[in-house]
Amino acid sequence: MKRNKTIKIISLLMLFMLLGFKSKVETTTYKCMIQMTNYSGEGAYVIISLLNPEGEYDKTLYVQGDDDEWYSEITAWWKFHGKRRADIDAITGATISGGGRMISVIEIENSKIDTGYKIRFETVVENQEYYKDDVEFELTSETIKNKIKGKGFIRYVRMMAQ
């Protein structure tokens, strides 16, 4: 009887030690300001995604545009998201109009910086163009502080660590 009690206590201690040594994922929160060009028309949907070193989608960081009826129009992202269907309700906001400015808060794991990961901003506007990589850059300690110009509906993106 005493032996069983000792084994249980040792097992519990080992379990606590294992849980105590489990590494916690360290992240940094960034304010991400998106400045749009002065286009006319409906508000733009903007998808902010993390890409792995092979250029494949790793995670959706933020979605500007909360009407999921239009998500399939963002074709490259939809191929990834449509298959995985992660819950994105907590990371969505309103679309951004031409000339508008929006600040989103995104969280990136520190292990993704300086390791070949990229961040991509995709944009689409109803009855207008779709830009798969309106803004895309490698996540390095330097680039994450820069002002990055867009190729389509985005004039520029600027990120600041919190």
Backbone as a printed PyTorch tensor [residue, N CA C, xyz], in Angstrom:
tensor([[[  0.8200,  -1.1900,   0.0000],
         [  0.0000,   0.0000,   0.0000],
         [  0.8630,   1.2510,   0.0000]],

        [[  1.8850,   1.2510,   0.8710],
         [  2.7960,   2.3850,   0.9650],
         [  3.5880,   2.5560,  -0.3270]],

        [[  3.9210,   1.4120,  -0.9610],
         [  4.6810,   1.4450,  -2.2150],
         [  3.8610,   2.1010,  -3.3350]],

        [[  2.5590,   1.7790,  -3.4450],
         [  1.6790,   2.3940,  -4.4590],
         [  1.5750,   3.9100,  -4.2760]],

        [[  1.4930,   4.3120,  -3.0100],
         [  1.4050,   5.7450,  -2.7230],
         [  2.6900,   6.4460,  -3.1520]],

        [[  3.8300,   5.8410,  -2.9130],
         [  5.1220,   6.4090,  -3.3090],
         [  5.2170,   6.5040,  -4.8320]],

        [[  4.7550,   5.4900,  -5.5390],
         [  4.7910,   5.4970,  -7.0110],
         [  3.8990,   6.6130,  -7.5530]],

        [[  2.7260,   6.7780,  -6.9450],
         [  1.8300,   7.8600,  -7.3820],
         [  2.4700,   9.2280,  -7.1730]],

        [[  3.0880,   9.4150,  -6.0400],
         [  3.7390,  10.7080,  -5.7560],
         [  4.8720,  10.9630,  -6.7410]],

        [[  5.6860,   9.9500,  -6.9990],
         [  6.7970,  10.1050,  -7.9570],
         [  6.2510,  10.3930,  -9.3550]],

        [[  5.1760,   9.7020,  -9.7440],
         [  4.5680,   9.9400, -11.0640],
         [  4.0630,  11.3700, -11.1860]],

        [[  3.4080,  11.8570, -10.1390],
         [  2.9150,  13.2470, -10.1650],
         [  4.0640,  14.2480, -10.2500]],

        [[  5.1320,  13.9990,  -9.5020],
         [  6.3030,  14.8900,  -9.5580],
         [  6.9040,  14.9100, -10.9580]],

        [[  7.0020,  13.7420, -11.5850],
         [  7.5540,  13.6710, -12.9480],
         [  6.6510,  14.4280, -13.9240]],

        [[  5.3380,  14.3100, -13.7760],
         [  4.4050,  15.0190, -14.6430],
         [  4.5560,  16.5280, -14.4810]],

        [[  4.6480,  17.0090, -13.2560],
         [  4.8400,  18.4460, -13.0130],
         [  6.1600,  18.9320, -13.5950]],

        [[  7.2030,  18.1030, -13.4880],
         [  8.5050,  18.4970, -14.0460],
         [  8.4290,  18.6050, -15.5710]],

        [[  7.7440,  17.6520, -16.2050],
         [  7.6170,  17.6920, -17.6660],
         [  6.8410,  18.9270, -18.1180]],

        [[  5.7560,  19.2120, -17.4340],
         [  4.9540,  20.3860, -17.7960],
         [  5.7150,  21.6790, -17.5250]],

        [[  6.5100,  21.6710, -16.4670],
         [  7.2880,  22.8560, -16.1180],
         [  8.3710,  23.1630, -17.1310]],

        [[  8.9010,  22.1490, -17.7960],
         [  9.9600,  22.3540, -18.7820],
         [  9.4290,  22.5660, -20.1920]],

        [[  8.1400,  22.4320, -20.3760],
         [  7.5630,  22.6630, -21.7060],
         [  7.7900,  24.1190, -22.0840]],

        [[  8.4170,  24.3300, -23.2340],
         [  8.7380,  25.7000, -23.6270],
         [  7.4860,  26.4530, -24.0540]],

        [[  7.4250,  27.6750, -23.6690],
         [  6.3210,  28.5470, -24.0080],
         [  6.7160,  29.3130, -25.2690]],

        [[  5.8010,  29.4020, -26.2260],
         [  6.0850,  30.1020, -27.4700],
         [  6.0970,  31.6020, -27.1970]],

        [[  7.2180,  32.2270, -27.5090],
         [  7.3350,  33.6680, -27.2980],
         [  6.8810,  34.3900, -28.5520]],

        [[  6.0660,  35.3960, -28.3590],
         [  5.5420,  36.1820, -29.4760],
         [  5.7490,  37.6630, -29.2150]],

        [[  5.6680,  38.4350, -30.2750],
         [  5.6930,  39.8940, -30.1750],
         [  4.4450,  40.4220, -30.8680]],

        [[  3.8230,  41.4020, -30.2590],
         [  2.6610,  42.0410, -30.8390],
         [  3.1260,  43.2650, -31.6250]],

        [[  2.5800,  43.4200, -32.8360],
         [  2.9370,  44.5420, -33.6980],
         [  1.6890,  45.3390, -34.0550]],

        [[  1.8370,  46.6510, -34.0600],
         [  0.8130,  47.4930, -34.6550],
         [  1.1550,  47.5630, -36.1290]],

        [[  0.1930,  47.3020, -36.9730],
         [  0.4290,  47.2440, -38.4110],
         [ -0.4640,  48.2930, -39.0780]],

        [[  0.1370,  49.3660, -39.5820],
         [ -0.6210,  50.4190, -40.2320],
         [ -0.6210,  50.2140, -41.7460]],

        [[ -1.8090,  50.1980, -42.3230],
         [ -1.9540,  50.0360, -43.7740],
         [ -2.5210,  51.3400, -44.3240]],

        [[ -1.8020,  51.9710, -45.2310],
         [ -2.2720,  53.1850, -45.9140],
         [ -2.6440,  52.7970, -47.3360]],

        [[ -3.8960,  53.0450, -47.7180],
         [ -4.3870,  52.6730, -49.0440],
         [ -4.1310,  53.7820, -50.0610]],

        [[ -4.1030,  53.4310, -51.3550],
         [ -4.0240,  54.4280, -52.4220],
         [ -5.4030,  55.0800, -52.5540]],

        [[ -5.4990,  56.1080, -53.3740],
         [ -6.7690,  56.8240, -53.5550],
         [ -7.5970,  56.2050, -54.6770]],

        [[ -7.8550,  54.9440, -54.6200],
         [ -8.6750,  54.2980, -55.6510],
         [-10.1460,  54.6080, -55.3710]],

        [[-11.0120,  54.4270, -56.3730],
         [-12.4510,  54.5940, -56.1590],
         [-13.1140,  53.2150, -56.1930]],

        [[-14.2410,  53.1110, -55.5630],
         [-14.9590,  51.8420, -55.5340],
         [-15.1860,  51.3540, -54.1170]],

        [[-15.5530,  50.0900, -54.0090],
         [-15.8590,  49.4800, -52.7120],
         [-14.6060,  49.3760, -51.8440]],

        [[-14.8310,  49.0810, -50.5580],
         [-13.7240,  48.8730, -49.6390],
         [-12.9300,  47.6290, -50.0120]],

        [[-11.6310,  47.6830, -49.7460],
         [-10.7410,  46.5730, -50.0980],
         [-10.7200,  45.5250, -48.9930]],

        [[-10.6760,  44.2700, -49.4080],
         [-10.3790,  43.1780, -48.4990],
         [ -8.8690,  43.0220, -48.4790]],

        [[ -8.2990,  42.9480, -47.2920],
         [ -6.8530,  42.7820, -47.1430],
         [ -6.6210,  41.5810, -46.2350]],

        [[ -5.8450,  40.6340, -46.7210],
         [ -5.4890,  39.4460, -45.9450],
         [ -4.0100,  39.5590, -45.5800]],

        [[ -3.7080,  39.4440, -44.2960],
         [ -2.3160,  39.4510, -43.8360],
         [ -1.9750,  38.0200, -43.4390]],

        [[ -0.9810,  37.4470, -44.1220],
         [ -0.6200,  36.0370, -43.8940],
         [  0.8580,  35.8860, -43.6100]],

        [[  1.1660,  34.8330, -42.8910],
         [  2.5430,  34.4350, -42.6400],
         [  2.8700,  33.3000, -43.5940]],

        [[  3.9940,  33.4150, -44.3290],
         [  4.4190,  32.3810, -45.2760],
         [  5.6730,  31.7090, -44.7440]],

        [[  5.7600,  30.4040, -44.8920],
         [  6.9520,  29.6830, -44.4320],
         [  8.1080,  29.8970, -45.4180]],

        [[  9.3150,  29.4380, -45.1120],
         [ 10.4640,  29.6670, -46.0060],
         [ 10.2860,  29.0890, -47.4120]],

        [[  9.3870,  28.1380, -47.5880],
         [  9.1070,  27.5770, -48.9160],
         [  8.0720,  28.4150, -49.6760]],

        [[  7.5780,  29.4830, -49.0540],
         [  6.5980,  30.3510, -49.7060],
         [  5.1640,  29.8790, -49.5840]],

        [[  4.9140,  28.9050, -48.7320],
         [  3.5640,  28.3800, -48.5300],
         [  2.9160,  29.0720, -47.3300]],

        [[  1.5930,  29.1730, -47.3740],
         [  0.8800,  29.7890, -46.2530],
         [  1.1170,  28.9950, -44.9810]],

        [[  1.4200,  29.7120, -43.9060],
         [  1.6100,  29.0930, -42.6010],
         [  0.4420,  29.4420, -41.6870]],

        [[  0.0200,  30.7290, -41.7330],
         [ -1.0120,  31.1750, -40.8070],
         [ -1.6400,  32.4740, -41.3230]],

        [[ -2.9280,  32.6420, -41.0710],
         [ -3.6010,  33.9120, -41.3630],
         [ -3.4810,  34.7780, -40.1180]],

        [[ -2.8890,  35.9700, -40.2770],
         [ -2.6740,  36.8460, -39.1350],
         [ -3.8160,  37.8380, -38.9360]],

        [[ -4.4030,  38.3240, -40.0330],
         [ -5.4970,  39.2860, -39.9150],
         [ -6.2580,  39.3410, -41.2380]],

        [[ -7.5530,  39.6530, -41.1470],
         [ -8.4040,  39.7890, -42.3250],
         [ -9.1630,  41.1010, -42.2120]],

        [[ -8.9090,  42.0290, -43.1390],
         [ -9.6870,  43.2780, -43.2050],
         [-10.8490,  42.9920, -44.1400]],

        [[-12.0320,  42.8630, -43.5930],
         [-13.2170,  42.5130, -44.3690],
         [-13.8820,  41.3190, -43.7120]],

        [[-15.0710,  41.5400, -43.1550],
         [-15.6800,  40.4740, -42.3600],
         [-16.8490,  39.7600, -43.0380]],

        [[-17.1100,  40.0430, -44.3190],
         [-18.1860,  39.3470, -45.0270],
         [-17.5870,  38.1480, -45.7560]],

        [[-17.7480,  36.9730, -45.1800],
         [-17.0860,  35.7750, -45.7220],
         [-17.5840,  35.3750, -47.1080]],

        [[-18.6550,  36.0040, -47.5750],
         [-19.1550,  35.7340, -48.9280],
         [-18.0880,  36.0430, -49.9870]],

        [[-17.2000,  36.9860, -49.6930],
         [-16.2070,  37.4320, -50.6770],
         [-14.8540,  36.7680, -50.5230]],

        [[-14.6730,  35.9450, -49.5210],
         [-13.3520,  35.3530, -49.2820],
         [-12.8510,  34.5170, -50.4580]],

        [[-13.7570,  33.8680, -51.1710],
         [-13.3150,  33.0290, -52.2870],
         [-12.7230,  33.8620, -53.4260]],

        [[-12.9830,  35.1880, -53.4370],
         [-12.4090,  36.0750, -54.4570],
         [-10.9140,  36.3020, -54.2230]],

        [[-10.4490,  36.0010, -53.0400],
         [ -9.0280,  36.1370, -52.7030],
         [ -8.4160,  34.7690, -52.9640]],

        [[ -8.2230,  34.4710, -54.2230],
         [ -8.0320,  33.1010, -54.7010],
         [ -6.8450,  32.3490, -54.0900]],

        [[ -5.6740,  32.9620, -54.0190],
         [ -4.5120,  32.2380, -53.4880],
         [ -4.7280,  31.8890, -52.0190]],

        [[ -5.1700,  32.8590, -51.2360],
         [ -5.4220,  32.6240, -49.8110],
         [ -6.5620,  31.6200, -49.6280]],

        [[ -7.5860,  31.6930, -50.4920],
         [ -8.7360,  30.8140, -50.3600],
         [ -8.3520,  29.3530, -50.5520]],

        [[ -7.3760,  29.1030, -51.4380],
         [ -6.9090,  27.7280, -51.6290],
         [ -6.3500,  27.1660, -50.3230]],

        [[ -5.6780,  28.0150, -49.5450],
         [ -5.1360,  27.6090, -48.2490],
         [ -6.2360,  27.5960, -47.1960]],

        [[ -6.9230,  28.7010, -47.0480],
         [ -7.9210,  28.8420, -45.9910],
         [ -9.1220,  27.9310, -46.2100]],

        [[ -9.5550,  27.8040, -47.4600],
         [-10.7120,  26.9700, -47.7540],
         [-10.5260,  25.5300, -47.3310]],

        [[ -9.2830,  25.0480, -47.3660],
         [ -8.9930,  23.6750, -46.9600],
         [ -8.8820,  23.5410, -45.4530]],

        [[ -8.2670,  24.5340, -44.8120],
         [ -7.9790,  24.4170, -43.3750],
         [ -9.0920,  25.0000, -42.5080]],

        [[ -9.8090,  25.9910, -42.9700],
         [-10.9510,  26.6100, -42.2730],
         [-10.7030,  26.8910, -40.7910]],

        [[ -9.6270,  27.5720, -40.5200],
         [ -9.3820,  27.9900, -39.1390],
         [-10.3990,  29.0650, -38.7770]],

        [[-10.7020,  29.1870, -37.5160],
         [-11.6420,  30.2040, -37.0570],
         [-10.9540,  31.5680, -37.1430]],

        [[-11.4500,  32.4350, -38.0180],
         [-10.8240,  33.7510, -38.1850],
         [-11.6870,  34.8680, -37.6310]],

        [[-12.7930,  34.5410, -36.9720],
         [-13.6770,  35.5780, -36.4390],
         [-12.9510,  36.5470, -35.5080]],

        [[-12.0090,  36.0510, -34.7430],
         [-11.3100,  36.9010, -33.7780],
         [-10.2750,  37.8040, -34.4230]],

        [[-10.0030,  37.5860, -35.7140],
         [ -8.9570,  38.3830, -36.3650],
         [ -9.4870,  39.0910, -37.6060]],

        [[-10.7320,  39.5380, -37.5550],
         [-11.2970,  40.2410, -38.7040],
         [-11.7030,  41.6520, -38.3150]],

        [[-11.7230,  42.5210, -39.3220],
         [-12.1560,  43.9010, -39.1270],
         [-12.8110,  44.3870, -40.4050]],

        [[-13.2120,  45.6390, -40.4410],
         [-13.9020,  46.2220, -41.5880],
         [-12.9690,  46.3680, -42.7850]],

        [[-13.5580,  46.4430, -43.9750],
         [-12.7570,  46.6970, -45.1740],
         [-12.1700,  48.1070, -45.0990]],

        [[-11.2090,  48.3910, -45.9850],
         [-10.5460,  49.6950, -45.9930],
         [-10.8700,  50.3960, -47.3110]],

        [[-11.3950,  51.6170, -47.2450],
         [-11.7450,  52.3690, -48.4450],
         [-10.5240,  53.0370, -49.0610]],

        [[-10.6770,  53.4650, -50.3090],
         [ -9.6060,  54.1520, -51.0130],
         [ -9.1520,  55.3790, -50.2360]],

        [[ -7.8460,  55.5510, -50.0650],
         [ -7.2830,  56.6650, -49.3210],
         [ -7.3260,  56.4710, -47.8160]],

        [[ -7.9870,  55.4290, -47.3650],
         [ -8.1390,  55.1760, -45.9320],
         [ -6.8890,  54.6010, -45.2980]],

        [[ -6.9050,  54.6380, -43.9800],
         [ -5.7860,  54.1270, -43.1960],
         [ -6.3710,  53.2520, -42.0940]],

        [[ -5.7310,  52.1440, -41.8240],
         [ -6.2200,  51.2180, -40.8040],
         [ -5.0450,  50.6920, -40.0000]],

        [[ -5.2500,  50.5700, -38.7030],
         [ -4.2260,  49.9740, -37.8510],
         [ -4.7810,  48.6760, -37.2840]],

        [[ -4.0580,  47.6010, -37.5170],
         [ -4.4160,  46.2860, -36.9960],
         [ -3.3490,  45.8690, -35.9950]],

        [[ -3.7130,  45.0120, -35.0970],
         [ -2.7430,  44.4620, -34.1500],
         [ -2.5630,  42.9900, -34.4930]],

        [[ -1.3340,  42.6190, -34.8030],
         [ -1.0430,  41.2300, -35.1470],
         [  0.0410,  40.7000, -34.2180]],

        [[  0.0590,  39.3880, -34.0650],
         [  1.0230,  38.7370, -33.1780],
         [  1.8420,  37.7540, -34.0000]],

        [[  3.1530,  37.8520, -33.8790],
         [  4.0510,  36.9730, -34.6310],
         [  4.9930,  36.2780, -33.6620]],

        [[  5.1520,  34.9600, -33.8510],
         [  6.0910,  34.2120, -33.0160],
         [  7.5080,  34.7140, -33.2830]],

        [[  8.2720,  34.9490, -32.2350],
         [  9.6400,  35.4440, -32.3880],
         [ 10.5180,  34.4790, -33.1800]],

        [[ 10.2080,  33.2060, -33.1350],
         [ 11.0010,  32.2100, -33.8560],
         [ 10.8590,  32.3300, -35.3740]],

        [[  9.8910,  33.1220, -35.8450],
         [  9.6680,  33.3000, -37.2860],
         [ 10.5010,  34.4450, -37.8670]],

        [[ 11.0850,  35.2660, -37.0020],
         [ 11.8870,  36.4090, -37.4450],
         [ 13.3070,  35.9260, -37.7670]],

        [[ 13.8540,  36.4000, -38.8830],
         [ 15.2210,  36.0670, -39.3280],
         [ 15.4000,  34.5840, -39.6260]],

        [[ 14.3330,  33.8900, -40.0090],
         [ 14.4360,  32.4530, -40.3130],
         [ 13.8280,  32.1140, -41.6740]],

        [[ 13.6580,  33.1190, -42.5380],
         [ 13.1590,  32.8620, -43.8820],
         [ 11.6590,  33.0130, -44.0510]],

        [[ 10.9470,  33.2920, -42.9890],
         [  9.4990,  33.4940, -43.0910],
         [  9.2150,  34.8560, -43.7160]],

        [[  8.0630,  34.9690, -44.3890],
         [  7.6350,  36.2170, -45.0130],
         [  6.2520,  36.5900, -44.5170]],

        [[  5.9200,  37.8450, -44.7220],
         [  4.5740,  38.3190, -44.4380],
         [  4.0020,  38.8420, -45.7510]],

        [[  2.7470,  38.4930, -46.0310],
         [  2.1120,  38.8770, -47.2920],
         [  0.8130,  39.6190, -47.0070]],

        [[  0.5800,  40.6870, -47.7700],
         [ -0.6690,  41.4450, -47.7270],
         [ -1.3190,  41.2960, -49.0950]],

        [[ -2.4300,  40.5770, -49.1510],
         [ -3.1930,  40.3920, -50.3980],
         [ -4.3560,  41.3610, -50.3910]],

        [[ -4.6940,  41.9150, -51.5490],
         [ -5.8350,  42.8350, -51.6160],
         [ -6.7310,  42.4830, -52.7910]],

        [[ -8.0050,  42.7690, -52.6140],
         [ -8.9850,  42.6280, -53.6800],
         [-10.1020,  43.6360, -53.4360]],

        [[-10.6110,  44.2050, -54.5270],
         [-11.7420,  45.1260, -54.4760],
         [-12.7750,  44.6150, -55.4690]],

        [[-14.0350,  44.6320, -55.0540],
         [-15.1250,  44.1440, -55.8930],
         [-15.0900,  44.8070, -57.2680]],

        [[-15.1890,  43.9930, -58.3160],
         [-15.1820,  44.4270, -59.7150],
         [-13.8920,  45.1420, -60.1160]],

        [[-12.8330,  44.9200, -59.3760],
         [-11.5260,  45.4720, -59.7370],
         [-10.4800,  44.3710, -59.6160]],

        [[ -9.2250,  44.7380, -59.5420],
         [ -8.1470,  43.7460, -59.5550],
         [ -7.9800,  43.0290, -58.2120]],

        [[ -7.2090,  41.9450, -58.3050],
         [ -6.7660,  41.1800, -57.1440],
         [ -5.2430,  41.1840, -57.1710]],

        [[ -4.6180,  41.5370, -56.0500],
         [ -3.1600,  41.5450, -55.9580],
         [ -2.7360,  40.5020, -54.9290]],

        [[ -2.1840,  39.4040, -55.4450],
         [ -1.7640,  38.3030, -54.5710],
         [ -0.6740,  38.7510, -53.5920]],

        [[  0.2400,  39.5750, -54.0650],
         [  1.3310,  40.0350, -53.2040],
         [  1.4500,  41.5520, -53.2990]],

        [[  0.3730,  42.2280, -52.9240],
         [  0.3870,  43.6930, -52.9350],
         [  1.5990,  44.1870, -52.1480]],

        [[  1.7960,  43.6250, -50.9730],
         [  3.0140,  43.8560, -50.1860],
         [  3.4690,  42.4930, -49.6920]],

        [[  4.7430,  42.2070, -49.8820],
         [  5.3140,  40.9590, -49.3630],
         [  6.7810,  41.2030, -49.0650]],

        [[  7.1990,  40.8150, -47.8750],
         [  8.6120,  40.9830, -47.5230],
         [  9.0270,  39.9310, -46.5140]],

        [[ 10.3440,  39.6770, -46.4910],
         [ 10.8970,  38.7090, -45.5570],
         [ 10.9000,  39.3030, -44.1560]],

        [[ 10.5440,  38.5000, -43.1720],
         [ 10.5140,  38.9530, -41.7850],
         [ 11.9210,  38.8930, -41.2060]],

        [[ 12.5740,  40.0280, -41.1920],
         [ 13.8860,  40.1170, -40.5530],
         [ 13.8160,  41.2260, -39.5030]],

        [[ 14.7920,  41.2660, -38.6580],
         [ 14.8280,  42.2880, -37.6130],
         [ 14.8140,  43.6850, -38.2190]],

        [[ 15.3770,  43.8300, -39.4200],
         [ 15.4310,  45.1410, -40.0770],
         [ 14.1670,  45.4460, -40.8740]],

        [[ 13.7230,  44.5190, -41.7240],
         [ 12.5810,  44.8160, -42.5990],
         [ 11.2950,  45.0500, -41.8290]],

        [[ 11.1640,  44.4480, -40.6800],
         [  9.9200,  44.5710, -39.9230],
         [  9.7330,  45.9950, -39.3830]],

        [[ 10.7960,  46.7990, -39.3840],
         [ 10.7080,  48.1830, -38.9140],
         [ 10.5160,  49.1640, -40.0680]],

        [[ 10.6810,  48.7020, -41.3010],
         [ 10.6590,  49.5970, -42.4580],
         [  9.2520,  49.9210, -42.9360]],

        [[  9.1800,  50.9550, -43.7430],
         [  7.9520,  51.3090, -44.4520],
         [  8.0570,  50.6200, -45.8100]],

        [[  7.0970,  49.7280, -46.1110],
         [  7.1500,  48.9280, -47.3310],
         [  6.0560,  49.3990, -48.2880]],

        [[  6.4350,  49.7370, -49.5170],
         [  5.4790,  50.2120, -50.5210],
         [  4.6980,  49.0480, -51.1300]],

        [[  3.4380,  49.3320, -51.4850],
         [  2.5870,  48.3450, -52.1190],
         [  2.6330,  48.4300, -53.6280]],

        [[  2.1010,  47.3820, -54.2910],
         [  2.0720,  47.3280, -55.7540],
         [  0.6680,  47.5600, -56.2990]],

        [[ -0.3450,  47.5180, -55.4370],
         [ -1.7260,  47.5970, -55.9070],
         [ -2.5250,  48.6430, -55.1480]],

        [[ -3.4770,  48.1950, -54.3360],
         [ -4.3450,  49.1070, -53.5880],
         [ -3.6610,  49.6690, -52.3400]],

        [[ -2.6150,  49.0370, -51.8910],
         [ -1.8970,  49.5170, -50.6990],
         [ -0.8000,  50.4860, -51.1210]],

        [[ -0.8100,  51.6780, -50.5080],
         [  0.2820,  52.6390, -50.7670],
         [  1.5220,  52.1870, -50.0190]],

        [[  1.3600,  51.8890, -48.6990],
         [  2.4780,  51.3640, -47.9150],
         [  1.9690,  50.7110, -46.6310]],

        [[  2.8540,  49.9250, -46.0370],
         [  2.6020,  49.2560, -44.7600],
         [  3.7480,  49.6100, -43.8400]],

        [[  3.4160,  49.8790, -42.5960],
         [  4.4460,  50.1410, -41.5850],
         [  4.0770,  49.3540, -40.3330]],

        [[  5.0630,  48.6720, -39.7610],
         [  4.8150,  47.8800, -38.5510],
         [  5.6870,  48.3910, -37.4140]],

        [[  5.1290,  48.3500, -36.2080],
         [  5.8740,  48.7660, -35.0110],
         [  5.6420,  47.7490, -33.9050]],

        [[  6.7460,  47.2730, -33.3290],
         [  6.6330,  46.3270, -32.2090],
         [  6.0550,  47.0350, -31.0010]],

        [[  5.2520,  46.3290, -30.2390],
         [  4.6280,  46.9010, -29.0360],
         [  5.4030,  46.5480, -27.7980]]])
